[in-house]
Amino acid sequence: MPDRFPIPWTLKENEQSWAVCDANGFALAYVHFLGRPVVGTNPDLLTRDQARRIAANIARLPELLATRN
């Protein structure tokens, strides 16, 4: 049975989000960020770098799961 979401998973930056896409270009997840510098300490808003790190960890999931089996 072919993989439902073939690897490698990659990141694609949009205007205010990072998309995690499979090898076919299908978007699996979106991690949104605030497009301008965050002023103050609102914990609900991600910076661009925070969102990129979260999306990169999501993209690594197939690799991490393969090492556990």
RAWO-V291951 format. One record per residue. PHI is phi as a letter, one per 30 degrees, with the letter a starting at -180 (999 if undefined). OMEGA is omega in whole degrees, -180 to 180 (none if undefined). Layout:
phi = (PHI & PHI)
omega = (OMEGA & OMEGA)
This chain:
phi = (999 & d & d & d & b & d & c & d & c & b & c & b & d & c & e & b & a & c & c & c & c & d & d & d & i & d & d & c & a & b & c & d & b & d & d & b & e & d & c & j & b & d & d & d & c & c & d & e & d & d & d & d & d & d & d & d & d & d & d & d & e & e & d & d & d & d & d & d & d)
omega = (-179 & 177 & -179 & 179 & -173 & 178 & 8 & 173 & -176 & 178 & 175 & -179 & 173 & -176 & -179 & 177 & 170 & 177 & 172 & -175 & 176 & -176 & 179 & -180 & 179 & -179 & -179 & -178 & 174 & 175 & -174 & 177 & 178 & -174 & 178 & 180 & -180 & 177 & -178 & -176 & 177 & -176 & -178 & -176 & 177 & 171 & 179 & -178 & 177 & 180 & 179 & 180 & 177 & 180 & 179 & 177 & 175 & -179 & 179 & -175 & -180 & 179 & -179 & -180 & 179 & -180 & 179 & -176 & none)
